[in-house]
Amino acid sequence: MTALADTRPGGATAGSGGGRARPARPLRRVLGRHPLGLLLSAPYLVFVLVVFAYPLVFAGYMSFRDYFFAAPGVDVDRPFVGLENYRTLVADPAVRRSFVNVGIFLVINVPLTVVGSLVLAALLNRVVRLRTFLRVSYYLPYIAASVAVVAVWLFLFSGGGIVNRVLGPLAPDPTWLINSAWAMPSIALFVTWKQMGFYILLYLAALQNVPEELYESAATDGAGRFQQFLNVTVPGVRPATVLVLLLSTVTGANLFTEPYLLTGGGGPNGSSASPVLIMYQEGIEQGKPGYAAAIGIVLVLATLVIALLQNRFAGERDR
Amino acid sequence: MSRTATVLRGLVLGLGALVFLFPFYYMVIGSLQLAPDQSVAGAFPHPGNLTGANYAAIDSRISLFRGLVNSGIFTGGVVACTVVFAVLVGYALAVLQWRGRGATFALALLVQVVPFQLLIIPLYVLIARNYGLADNYLGMILPFAINSTAVIIFRQYFLQVPKELFEAARIDGAGEVGLLTRVALPLVRPALVTVVLLTFIGPWNEFLWPFLITKRADMQPLAVSLANYITNVAATAANPFGAAMAGAVVLAAPLVVLFVVFQRYFISTDLGSGVKG
C-alpha cells in the first residue's frame, strides 16, 4: 500500500516546493521526486538498448568473425578470425574504390551545399513577397522520395534526354550516368539538389540570430552588400555551418539509394559504388555479414575523423 | 538597397526556384506522355498528347494501391511510435525530477550521432534472421520506432510551459497523467505537428531498410516496388520512363500535398532547435 502511494507523484507530499526537507520515503530517495519519469522513459530506453546499443556491439563482434547466415536457433560455429576481415578490405580494390568515390562525392557536394544553401538563405531572408512560394519550392526536393526523383533524373540525364538536347555537342559521351568520369559527380549533384532545401531552412533559422545592428554598423563603416555578407553573415552563422558540414558528410557516408538506382548498382567498373552499396553486396547478396560489418566500422571511423577535422577547422576562429 | 541589387536578387532566387521545381513539373508531364518526347518542345506538350496510360501500365506491373497501403502502414507505425514514446520521454525530461534524467537526456543526444550505416548489417542479421521478422510490418518499423530528435523537440517545448501551470494543476488534484494529457499536450500542439511532419518524411521515403527486409511483393512499400520496377522491369516496358514517372508521381504526391498544406508548421526555427539538440 505504501509502495503504491509512493509511485503516485503529485500526491499530498509532492506539490509545494517548501524549503524544509520532508522525510523522504525509501523509493523516492532512490528514484528521485517523480519516479514516474523513469516509467515514462522506460519504453524509449528499452528501444535504445535493443535497436542501437546491442546492434552496435554486435557489429563489432561480427567484424572479427567468419559470420554466416543460419536458420534461427541453430547453433553454428562462427570462428573468430581476428583482423582477417579488416586485412581483406584493405586489400580489396572495390572497397578502396568505394572510399575514393565518397571522397569525390564530398569534395563536390560539401562546398556546393554550404555555399549554395547559405547564399540562397541569405537572399531569401530579405525577401518579403513570394517568400512562402520560394521556401516551399526549395524544400520540395528534400521532402520528395529519393526513388521518385531518381526516376525523373534518369529521364532528364539519359542519352537523348532534355539536358543533352540543350547542351548539344557539350554533352559527355557516353552520357552522364553511364560515364565512368561523370557518374560520381552526377550523383553528387543530384544529392546536393535533393538536400539543399533542408540546409536552406537551417540557415534561415541561424540568420534570425544575427543581430541587425551588426549590418547597420558595417554599413556605416562603408561595407558594401558583399562585404557585409562576408564579414557579418558568414561569421554569424558559423555554428549552423559546422552543423551543415557534419550532416552533409554523414549523408555522403550513408550514400546507397542513388548509386544503386541512378547508376545501376555502382556504375561502370564500380566508378560510383559507395561503401554502403559494397556492404549490401558483400553482406547480404554474397552472405558475408562479418566482412560487411568490418567495412561499416571502417566507414564510421573514417566519417568520425573527417567530422572532427571539419569541426576543428570550422570552429577554430571562434576562439 | 539599390535597384540593380533587387533585380539581381530576384533573378538568383527565381533561377533557383526553377532549378528546384522543373524536375517536378517534368515528372508530371513525362508521366502523362504516351510516347516519350525528350526534345525541348516536349516540355510543353499540347493537350492532345496527354494520357493516363502510363498510370495503368505501372499499376499492371506493381500494385500502386498495395504499395501505398504498405507505405502507409510503415509510416503510420513509425509516426505513432515516435510521437507516443517521444511525448512521454520529453515530458519526463522537462517536467519531472527523477534519477537518471540527466543520463537519459545525454543518451538521447548520443543516439542521434550513431550512423545508420553501421547498424544495417547487424540489424538485418538480428531482425530478419534471428527474430524472423522479414516481410513483416513490425520488422520494418522497429529500427525507426524511436526517434531521439523528436524526444529533444518535445523536451524543448515542454520546458517552455510555465512551471506554475503544473503546480496549479497539481494543487487542484490532477494526477501526473492528467497533467500530461490535459495541460501539457494541448499547449505544445505546434510541436506535435512539427514532429509528425518531420517523422513522416523518413519512413515514407526510406528505401534501403524495407528493401533489405521485404522480399514478398505484397509487403513492399511503394518506394521499394517502384525501385524494383526501375532496376528490373523498366527495360522491357513500352514506355519505361513514362511508367516509372507515373509511379514517381504517385509516390511523391502525398508528401508534397501534405507539406504544401501544412507548410506554415514546418518552421525553420523548430527544425533548427530540433537538429541542434
Interface residues (C-beta under 8 A of the other chain):
Chain A: R8 P9 G10 A14 G15 G17 V30 L31 G32 R33 H34 P35 L36 G37 L38 L40 S41 P43 Y44 L45 F47 V48 V51 F52 Y54 P55 L56 F58 A59 M62 Y67 F69 A70 P72 V119 L120 L123 L124 R126 V127 T132 F133 L134 R135 V136 S137 Y138 Y139 L140 P141 Y142 I143 A144 A145 S146 V147 A148 V149 V150 A151 V152 W153 L154 F155 L156 S158 G160 G161 I162 R165 V166 W193 M196 G197 F198 L201 L202 L204 A205 A206 Q208 R225 P239 A240 L243 L247 V250 A253 N254 F256 T257 Y260 L261 G264 G265 P275 V276 M279 Y280 G283 I284 P289 A292 A293 G296 I297 L299 V300 T303
Chain B: M1 A5 R9 V12 L13 G16 A17 V19 F20 L21 P23 F24 Y26 M27 G30 P36 Q38 S39 V40 G42 A43 F85 A86 L88 V89 Y91 A92 L93 L96 Q97 W98 R99 G100 R101 T104 L107 A108 V111 V114 P115 F116 Q117 L118 L119 I120 I121 P122 L123 Y124 V125 L126 R129 N130 Y131 G132 L142 P143 A145 I146 V151 E167 R170 I171 A174 G175 E176 L179 I201 W204 N205 F207 L208 L212 A223 V224 L226 A227 I230 T231 F241 A244 M245 G247 A248 V249 L251 A252 L255 V256 F259 V260 Q263 R264 F266 S268 T269 L271 G272 S273 V275 K276
